[in-house]
Each structure stands twice: as structure tokens, then as C-alpha cells.
Amino acid sequence: MMQFIFFGVSVIVLILGHVLLGAILIKLLHFTSSPSQLAVAAVIIFLFISAILSSYLIHKWDNVFTRWYYIFSGFWIGLLVNLLLIALLIIIVKAVTAALGIVLPELAWRIAFLALGFLISLIGVYRAAVPHVVEYEVFIKDLPEAWNNKTIVHISDIHLGPVYRQKFFYSLLAQVNELKPEAVFITGDLFDGMESDFSWLNHPLNLLEAPKGVYYGFGNHDLYLGFDRAIALLQGNKVNILDNRMETVEGLQIIGVDYSFENDFNLEKAILEKSGYDAARPSILMFHAPKNINLAKSAGIDLQLSGHTHDGQIWPFNYIAKWAHRGYGYGLFNEGDFNLVVNGGAGSWGPPMRTAARSEIVKIIIRKK
């Protein structure tokens, strides 16, 4: 039900965005004749239809044409947002300059509108395509000596599918290996949720060099793809799939909890009590979304690793992501003995661009408190 509501709201927002941009283009670029206005309307309608049609086609058929059509449409949605923001900025600047008696030629405003929109979008594509490393230091009470002062790597939201494929993924894994992690934690949305061509996915996680293991928990997009399908794609990889279960590795409890669509999901009763979890011993929880934080805190979790938010991905949606997740939109949070790391994600969803936050790999040095 929530997916249908989200789809309906998204379509309404897309319609309003395209109508608004069409009106802005006609006014700002002075398309005064009927033929030019009809041409603008035709282009806007085509782009709106493409945003929906490309998603449908890529779900049905994954080939070179549908892939690039989907990427083009995704880029357009990001560009649409940026053009609307630039238009708002121009309206404000024009009002200020007019109040100051400064008159700039209309051509300058038109060039600024188009140039800034495309420039910001292209920078956003680069920021999505080239992940950087973010480093944190986390102190854990009673951390075993085998883990003390060790580096772990946290990656999330890679979204393998029609956009992020072999070249990107293998490059990402090489970056992870350069950090020489003791263990690697993948907190969901490894897959984009579409039944894409994964013939190239030849056990890539076996390339990871992590003495204490590679651990994986399911995100919502993995579940959109299908639990059994995701399991099948991961077969043959040296990855420990923690499907609502726990493993103890050299004195450290590692728990993986599947994404839950329930807002009142009871972490302790649903998972921890059944897994043999001991609140008195050090623990790391992989839970895709940074929600129900109080449940993890009350259960005595020492470090929760989450993703899901993408830190909004495109500005200003990072503020919405922070609000929607009650302040836990992105970054490192320390509250007493509880630590939370919300990863901004290595890939992207929808528009293949990031103007709010760059794609990232999180390096965490864990130390005994």
C-alpha cells in the first residue's frame, strides 16, 4: 500500500514540477508565439512521459536502449529540480537588483538559468559516480582486544542495476580493499530492486580482503527485487548474510536485521531475544534504515550501522531526510554508550546525481572505551 501511495504522490509532484518549469521556460526565455509555446509544451510532455515510461521499460526489458533511456530520464529529473531551484534564485536576485536600481540584460538571466542548471547537474553526476572515503572513530565499551584499534568499512545503498554496474562496483571494491579493513559491513540496497541483467555479477565480493569477514543485511530495495533472487545473486560470494540473525566473531556480537516496513517493529522481541544476544557484551547492529533508534539504545546496542537516507541525495532534500528520520539523516551520532553511523550511500536512486552529498565509503576505526 505504501508503495502505491508513494507512486501516486511522486506522479503528482512530477506533474506539478513539469507544469511549473514549462511556465518558467515560456516566461524567462520569452517564447511568446503560439508555435514556440506548443513546442515547449510538447518537450515538457515528452520528458514527463519519459520519466514514467523509462521506469516501466527497464522493469520489463534490460538492454542498452532501455538502460540509457532510463539514465537519460533519471538525469532529467535531477536537472528539473536544479532548474526550478535556479529559477527561484533568479527571481530573488532579479528582485534585489531591481530594488537597487541595477538592470541586467535579459540574455544574461537566460544564460545563467540554463548554464547553472546544467553545471550543477553535471557536478552532481560526478559526485555520484566517484565515491570518496569518510572516516569516523567510534569507542565501544568492553571491545575485545582482537577488534581494538581495527578498521572496519561500512558501505550501503550501492543500487546495482541498470545504472551502477560492473565497472562502478569493481572500482568500489578496490577502494574498500585499499583501506585494509578487518571486516566489511554492507547495510542493504546492494541491488536497485529491478530484475536487471546481472550476468556480469561473477562473485565480485570474493575480491574483498577482510580477515574477520564480510557481512550483509537486507534493505528495502533488495526486498523489492525479491528475497530469494537477492540470495541467489549472492551465492558463491564470501559474504555472511545476516538475515535476522546474529553471529559472534572473536567476542563481538554482529547482528543483521532485515529492513522492516512496519513503523512499530520491535527489534528486541523480534530478533534479539531469539538470537542469543547479550546486552552486556559488545555489539554491532546492521539495520538498513535509521529508524526506531530508541529500540536499539534500550537494547544496549553499541554501534548501529545504517544507510537508506542517501542524505537526501539532491539538495534541498537532505533537510527533508533529516526531518523524516528525526534528526538522524546522516553522519555519526554518539549518545552515551550508543553510537550510530548513517551512511550517505555509495550509489544513488532515481537521478544518477548527488548535489546534497557525495557518494561515500565509510571507514570506521573502533577503539575500546
Residue, then its C-alpha position, 0 to 999 in steps of 0.5 A: m500500500m505504501q508503495f502505491i501511495f508513494f507512486g501516486v504522490s511522486v506522479i503528482v509532484l512530477i506533474l506539478g514540477h513539469v507544469l511549473l518549469g514549462a511556465i518558467l521556460i515560456k516566461l524567462l526565455h520569452f517564447t511568446s508565439s503560439p508555435s514556440q509555446l506548443a513546442v515547449a509544451a510538447v518537450i515538457i510532455f515528452l520528458f514527463i512521459s519519459a520519466i514514467l515510461s523509462s521506469y516501466l521499460i527497464h522493469k520489463w526489458d534490460n538492454v542498452f536502449t532501455r538502460w540509457y533511456y532510463i539514465f537519460s530520464g533519471f538525469w532529467i529529473g535531477l536537472l528539473v529540480n536544479l532548474l526550478l531551484i535556479a529559477l527561484l534564485i533568479i527571481i530573488v536576485k532579479a528582485v534585489t537588483a531591481a530594488l537597487g536600481i541595477v538592470l541586467p540584460e535579459l540574455a544574461w538571466r537566460i544564460a545563467f538559468l540554463a548554464l547553472g542548471f546544467l553545471i550543477s547537474l553535471i557536478g552532481v553526476y560526478r559526485a555520484a559516480v566517484p565515491h570518496v572515503v569518510e572516516y569516523e572513530v567510534f569507542i565501544k565499551d568492553l571491545p575485545e582486544a582482537w577488534n581494538n584499534k581495527t578498521i572496519v568499512h561500512i558501505s550501503d545503498i550501492h543500487l546495482g542495476p541498470v545504472y551502477r554496474q560492473k565497472f562502478f562496483y569493481s572500482l568500489l571494491a578496490q577502494v574498500n580493499e585499499l583501506k585494509p579493513e578487518a571486516v566489511f559491513i554492507t547495510g542493504d540496497l546492494f541491488d536497485g530492486m529491478e530484475s536487471d541483467f546481472s550476468w556480469l555479477n561473477h562473485p565480485l565480493n570474493l575480491l574483498e580482503a577482510p580477515k574477520g569477514v564480510y557481512y550483509g543485511f537486507g534493505n528495502h530495495d533488495l526486498y523489492l527485487g525479491f528475497d530469494r533472487a537477492i540470495a541467489l545473486l549472492q551465492g558463491n560470494k564470501v559474504n555472511i548474510l545476516d538475515n535476522r540473525m546474529e553471529t559472534v566473531e572473536g567476542l563481538q556480537i554482529i547482528g543483521v536485521d532485515y529492513s522492516f516496513e512496519n513503523d512499530f517493529n520491535l527489534e528486541k522481541a523480534i530478533l534479539e531475544k531469539s538470537g542469543y544476544d547479550a546486552a552486556r557484551p559488545s555489539i554491532l547492529m546492521f539495520h538498513a534504515p535509521k529508524n526506531i533508534n530508541l529500540a536499539k539504545s534500550a537494547g544496549i546496542d553499541l554501534q548501529l550501522s545504517g544507510h537508506t537516507h542517501d542524505g537526501q541525495i539532491w539538495p534541498f532534500n537532505y533537510i527533508a531526510k533529516w526531518a523524516h528520520r528525526g534528526y538522524g539523516y546522516g553522519l555519526f551520532n554518539e549518545g552515551d554508550f550508543n553510537l550510530v553511523v548513517n551512511g550517505g550511500a555509495g550509489s544513488w536512486g532515481p537521478p544518477m546525481r548527488t548535489a546534497a552529498r557525495s557518494e561515500i565509503v565509510k571507514i570506521i576505526i573502533r577503539k575500546k572505551 
